[in-house]
Every structure is written in structure tokens, then in C-alpha cells.
Amino acid sequence: MISIEPANERDVPIILDFIRKLAEYEKLSHLVIATEANIREHVFGTNPVAEVLLAYWDGVPVGLALYFRNFSTFLGQPGIYLEDLFVEPEHRGKGIGKALLARLAKIAVERGYGRLEWAVLDWNTPSIEFYRSLGAVPQDAWTGYRLTGDALSRLALGDRSRP
């Protein structure tokens, strides 16, 4: 039935396919510029910055968890940040998402990490309810910020002018 395995380099096309499907679900497909080469370099290259677990149902890949190590200064410990969690729609409700999160929790505990955290779009009620059912607590007091593209480049180059 369900098995969870670390991905390897030959899984790059599957990983990218799941990333694109997640973006489609989140109505963010227009933002996906990742390529197989990007994934190969940053997940399986000489200096990997992320890890991937793949979920299989009867030997067929049906989901993924892409994650990386972060650090909590308050805890003084590393943790896991879950960037992407995806399960094929026809396989949802079978315990696959929970199995992926349970494996991540096990990895965090085995490595001596202090937390497992992630973000969810505020309109994604099914996921929010699922996460709460596991005991996850929303961080409502925090607002996430992001710099990308031109804004990131301008700041890096010292240009503080507004676009």
C-alpha cells in the first residue's frame, strides 16, 4: 500500500511534475520556472540544499514532501521547513499526506531537531483542517515576507529606490 522513500536523482522528472501539479492546485502555475536541471543541482548536486521524500501507493509515485533544514534562534536548534507537500487528488484521504508528515517528524526527532514547520495558503481550508487534526498550530501572529526578482536584485546592489 503506502511506502515513503527518499528520492534519488532518477526521480527528478517525477519531483518536477509534482511541483507543477501543486502549483496548479494553488493557482500559481505562472510562477513555476524550475527545471529538471535546477532540481538536480539543488537537491542531488555537490551542495544539496533540499531533500525529497516520495510517497508510493502500490509502487506508483503519488506524492512528495520537499524540505530543508532551518534554524530556530529561540530554540537554539535546527528544524525542518516543509516547502512542498503534495498528494495526487485521486489518492487523497488514504493517509498518504499523514504518512509523509509522520516520516518528516521522525526525521526531525532522529536528527535532534526542535520543530517541523510550513506555510499554507489561507484559502486552503482542506489542508488547514488536516494540519489542525494532526495537532499543528497556526502561527497567526506572524506575517511572511518575500523578496524576489527585481526587488531582490535592487536590494543586493544597494539600490533603495522604489520601482
C-alpha positions in Angstrom: 0.0 0.0 0.0 1.8 3.2 1.2 5.6 3.4 1.2 7.7 6.5 1.8 11.2 6.6 0.3 13.9 9.2 -0.1 14.0 10.4 -3.7 17.1 9.9 -5.8 18.4 11.6 -8.9 16.5 9.5 -11.3 13.3 10.8 -9.7 13.9 14.4 -10.8 11.2 14.3 -13.5 8.6 13.0 -11.0 9.6 15.7 -8.5 9.2 18.5 -11.0 5.9 17.0 -12.2 4.6 17.1 -8.6 5.8 20.6 -8.1 3.9 21.7 -11.2 0.8 19.9 -10.1 1.0 21.5 -6.7 1.4 25.0 -8.3 -1.6 24.3 -10.4 -3.7 23.3 -7.4 -2.5 26.5 -5.6 -3.4 28.6 -8.8 0.3 29.6 -9.0 1.4 27.7 -12.2 2.5 31.0 -13.7 5.3 31.3 -11.1 7.0 27.9 -11.8 10.2 28.4 -13.6 12.0 25.4 -12.0 13.7 22.9 -14.4 14.9 19.4 -14.1 18.5 20.9 -14.1 17.6 23.2 -11.2 16.1 20.3 -9.2 19.0 18.0 -10.0 21.6 20.6 -9.0 20.0 21.8 -5.7 18.6 18.5 -4.4 21.2 16.0 -5.7 24.2 18.1 -6.7 27.5 18.7 -4.9 26.0 21.1 -2.4 22.3 20.0 -1.9 20.1 22.4 -0.1 16.8 20.4 0.0 15.7 16.8 0.4 12.7 15.0 -1.0 10.6 12.1 0.2 8.3 10.4 -2.3 5.1 8.6 -1.4 4.2 5.4 -3.3 0.8 3.7 -3.5 1.3 0.1 -4.6 4.7 1.0 -6.1 3.4 4.1 -8.0 4.6 7.6 -7.0 1.6 9.6 -5.8 3.1 12.3 -3.6 6.1 14.2 -2.3 7.4 16.2 0.6 10.2 18.6 -0.3 12.0 20.1 2.7 15.2 21.6 4.0 16.9 22.4 7.3 16.3 25.7 9.0 17.4 27.1 12.4 15.4 28.5 15.4 17.5 31.0 17.3 14.9 30.8 20.1 15.3 27.1 20.5 18.9 27.1 19.6 18.2 24.1 17.4 17.8 23.3 13.7 14.4 22.3 12.4 12.7 21.2 9.2 10.9 23.6 6.9 8.5 21.8 4.6 8.4 23.7 1.4 6.0 21.4 -0.6 3.6 18.7 0.4 1.6 17.2 -2.5 -0.6 14.1 -2.9 -2.3 13.3 -6.2 -6.0 14.2 -5.9 -7.3 10.7 -6.5 -5.1 9.4 -3.6 -6.1 12.0 -1.0 -7.8 10.7 2.0 -5.8 7.4 2.1 -3.3 8.5 4.8 -0.5 9.4 2.4 -0.2 13.1 3.5 -0.1 11.9 7.1 2.5 9.3 6.3 4.7 11.9 4.7 4.4 14.3 7.6 5.0 11.4 10.1 8.2 10.5 8.3 9.3 14.1 8.4 8.5 14.2 12.1 10.5 11.1 12.6 13.5 12.6 10.7 13.3 15.7 12.8 13.3 13.7 16.1 16.1 11.4 14.9 18.3 14.3 13.9 17.6 16.1 17.2 15.7 19.0 15.5 13.3 21.2 17.5 10.5 21.8 15.0 8.7 21.0 11.8 7.1 23.9 10.2 5.4 25.0 6.9 3.1 27.6 5.4 -0.3 27.0 3.9 -2.4 29.4 1.7 -5.1 30.9 3.8 -7.9 29.8 1.4 -6.8 26.1 1.5 -9.4 25.0 4.1 -9.0 21.2 3.5 -5.3 21.4 4.2 -5.7 23.7 7.2 -8.3 21.3 8.7 -5.9 18.3 8.0 -3.0 20.1 9.7 -5.0 21.0 12.7 -6.2 17.4 13.0 -2.6 16.4 13.5 -2.1 19.0 16.3 -0.3 21.6 14.1 -0.8 25.2 15.4 -1.2 28.1 13.1 1.3 31.0 13.5 -1.3 33.7 13.1 0.8 36.4 14.8 3.4 36.3 12.0 3.2 37.7 8.5 5.6 36.2 5.9 7.6 38.4 3.6 9.5 37.6 0.5 12.0 39.4 -1.8 12.4 38.0 -5.3 13.3 39.1 -8.8 14.0 42.8 -9.4 13.4 43.8 -5.7 15.9 41.2 -4.6 18.4 42.4 -7.1 17.9 46.1 -6.3 18.5 45.5 -2.6 21.5 43.3 -3.3 23.0 46.1 -5.4 22.3 48.8 -2.9 19.6 50.5 -4.9 17.0 51.6 -2.4 14.8 53.4 -4.9 11.3 52.2 -5.3 10.1 50.6 -8.6 
